[in-house]
């Protein structure tokens, strides 16, 4: 009789390489928010996939980046680096055939890891010359003795079954760590804040998202309707007007799209109210970060 296998799998890489999209695809539902903006993921998030033979506990992490000019950047790097502790497999996610200096920095960090490391080359649909993949894979193999090198496309799901099969081989024999119907370690309250932040990231310009956070002030059910009040924090008064938009249209659109996603995720009718407030310099203030939930033990 085959023994049950269970273990932790860290998804690691520089910002915006597709770690969260891979997690959502592998788990089969939206656990981690996504956008085209780097550093969309700000917390360690578990995505749990359970079947008759295996429980895979994926750890989605913030993108690692060498430049750490602000307290928020330092927190993100700590959160990602801490996720490498006591995992059974590491999946290093890379973007196509584009090697970046931050990839070197991540690879250097992985020198301290003793567990198997699988390299995943994501966004292969964007590689115009497919013949460049083979020499790129050969060059990667020279950089480290990887347990496997797997080109994938998280957007379409192509070859993610190969990634999952490769990960399963390295999981230890162990009973499941979580109930079979649990898909994440995060609460619905946390996911509500993340869904609002996702919509904001997708609609705002380059600068504002990094000085933006969402705090849930109320989360309760009244008369079979989930009442959610979310506070959007920005760093500058000028950003507040941008988030709200002309005649409040941008904020209304964010609220409408976030509410629709919440109703799908929570299986409840949702009444969502949004407010925008200014807290100057919060993203470069360690104490302010902790008050908004950016804690190393979170």
N, C-alpha and C positions, 0 to 999 in steps of 0.2 A: 504494500500500500504506500502510495506517494505521500510524503510528509507535507504538511501545510507550510507555506513560506510567507513571511511578512517582514517588511523592513522599510526604512526611510530612504528616500531618493531626493537629493538636493538638485534643483535646477539653477545653475549658476551661469553668469555671463555678463558682459557689459550691457548698458542700457539699450532697450529697443531692439533686441535681437529676436524677440518672440517667445520668451519663456512663459508668459501668462497664457498666450494662445495655445501653446503646447499643453500646458496643464489643463486648460478647459477642454481641449480635444480628448485628452487621455481619460479624464474623469467622466466626460460625457455630458457635462453641463457647466454653466458659467459659475466659476468660483472666484476667479481673479479678474479685475477689470482690465480693459485694454484701450489703448489709443496710440496714435502715431507719435505722441510726445514721449521723449525719453523720461525715465524716472516716474512713469505712471504708477508702478508698484512701489509702495512705501513701507510695507510690513511683510514679515514672514507669514505666509498663508499655507495651510495644509489643504491638499486635495486628496481625498481618499477613494481608492477604487478597490472594491472587494468582489471576489468571485469564489467559486467552490474550492479553488486550490491556492489562491494567493490574495494577500492584501498589500497593495502598493500605497505607501503614504508619501505622496509627492510634496516637496517643500518649495513653494515659489518664493523667490527672493528679489529684493531690489537690485537694479543693475549696478555692478561694481564699476567705479570710475576713479582714476588716479587723482584728478583734481578735486580737492575738498575745501572749497573756499568758505563754506557756510556750515553752521551747526547742522542743518538738515542734511547736507551732503555727508558729513561725518557719521550721522546717525544711520543713513542708508547703507553705508559701507559696513558699519558695525553689524547691522541686522543681517546683511548678506554673509559676512565672514562667520558670524556666530552659527549660521545654519549649517556650516560644514562640520560642526562638532557631532560626533557619534552617529553620522549617517552611514548607511551600508553601501550606497552607490552615489556617485556624483555624475550628473549629466551636464557637460559643458556645452552651452548653446552658442553657436557662431552664426554670423550672417553671410550666407552665400560664400563667394570667394573673396570677400573684402576683409582683409586683415587690418586691424586697428591697433594703435599703441595701447589702448586699454585692454585688448585681448592679451597682449604680452604681460600686462600687470596681473590679470586674472590667472594666467598660466603660471606665473611666478608664485602666486598665492597657493595654487594647487600643489606645489612642491611639498607642502606640509601635510598633504592628505595621503593616507596609506590605503584607503579603500579603492576599488576599481573606478576609473574615470572613463566615461563614454563621451566621445565628441560627436555632437550633432550639428550638421551643417544645414541650417534652416533657410527658408526663402529661396529654395532652388528654382522656383518658378521665375525668379527675377534674374537668373543667370542666363544671359543672352547666348553665350557660347558654351553649350553643354560639354564640349570636349575639354574645357578648362578645368572641369571638376576632378578628373583623374590626377593630373599633376598637382592640383591643390591638395587632394587627399594624401598624396605621396609626401608632399612637403609637411603636412600636419603630422604624419607618422614619424617624421624626423624630430619633431619638437618634443614628443613624449610617447611613452609606451602606453597608448590608449587601449582599453579593453575592447573597444569597437569604434569604428568610424562610420557614421550613418547619415547620408543626405536625406533630408525630409522637406516637406512643405506643410507647415502647421495650418496654413490657411485652408488647404484642401483636405488635409489629413493624410496625404500621400506618405507612405513608408513609416507612419507612426506605429503600425503594428509590429514592424521590425524593431523599432526602438523599445517597445514594451517587452517584446520577447527577449531582447538582449538584457534588459534590466532584471527581468524575472530570474535569469540564470544566476545572478549574483546575490539574490536575497537569501538571508539565513533561514533555516528551518525554525519556525516560531508560530505559536497560535496568533490569531488576529489581535491587534492592540485596540481596535475601535469596534463598536457595534456595526453589523453589516449594512445598516441603512444610513450610517453617518457618512457624509461626503466632505465635510470640512470641520475645522476646529473653531471657526469663527461664528459669532452670533448673528442673528438677523439684524440686530441693531447696527453692528459693524458693517454688514453688507449693504444696508440702506445708505449709510454715509458714503461708502465706496461707489455706489451706483450714481449718486448725485455728483460726486467728484469726477467720475468717468464722463458724464455728459458735459460738464464744464470744460474738462480737458479737450474734448473733441470740438468744442465751439469757440474756444478762446485762442488768442495769438500766442506767440512764442514765449513771452516773458511771464505773463500773469500766472499760469498754472503752478509755477514753482513757489510762488508766494501765496498759495491758496490752500485752505484746508476746510473740511466739513465736520461739524460736530452735531450729533443728534441730541436735542434737548428733551424731546418727548417721543416715546415709543410705547403705545398702549392700544388695546382693543376696546372700542366702545360701540355697542350695538352692531357687532359683527363687522365693523370697519376698523382697520388699523390706522390710528391717528399718529402721524409722524411729523414732527417739527424739526427742521434742519437749519442750522446756523452756518453760513458760509463766511469764513474768515479770510480777509485779504490784507495785504501789508500797507497799501497806500489808498488814500481817499479817492485818487483818480481811478484806481482799479475798480472801486465799488460801482461807479457809473458804467464802466465797461461790462462788468458782470451782469448788471441789471438790464442794460441795453436801452435802445430808444423806446420810450413809453412802456418799459418793462418787458418788452417782447422776448429778449434773450432769456431772461429768468423764467418767464412763463414756459418757453419751449423746453428749457432744461427740466423744469418741474414736471411737465407733461410726459416727456420721454422717460424720466427716472421713475415716475409713478407707474407707467405701463410695465417697465421691467420689474419693479417691485411686486406688482400684482401677479406677474408670471412666476416670480421666484418664491413668493410667500403663500400663494394660493388664497389671498384675501383681497377684498376691496380695500383700496388705500386712499386716505385723504392726506395729501402732502402739502405742507406749507414751508416756504423757504424765506429766510432773511439773510441780508448781507451786512456784515460789520467789519470795521477796520481795527486791526491790532498791529501797530507799526513794528516792523522788525522781528515778528514772531519766528520766522524761519531761521534766524541767526541768534536765537535766544534759547539756551538749553532748558531753562525753567519753563518758558512758554511752550516749547516742544513737548515736554513731559505733561503739562496740563492739558494738551490736546491729544494725548494718547500715544505720543512717540516716545515710548519707554523701551529700554533694552530688554526688559523682562516681559514685554507684552507678547 
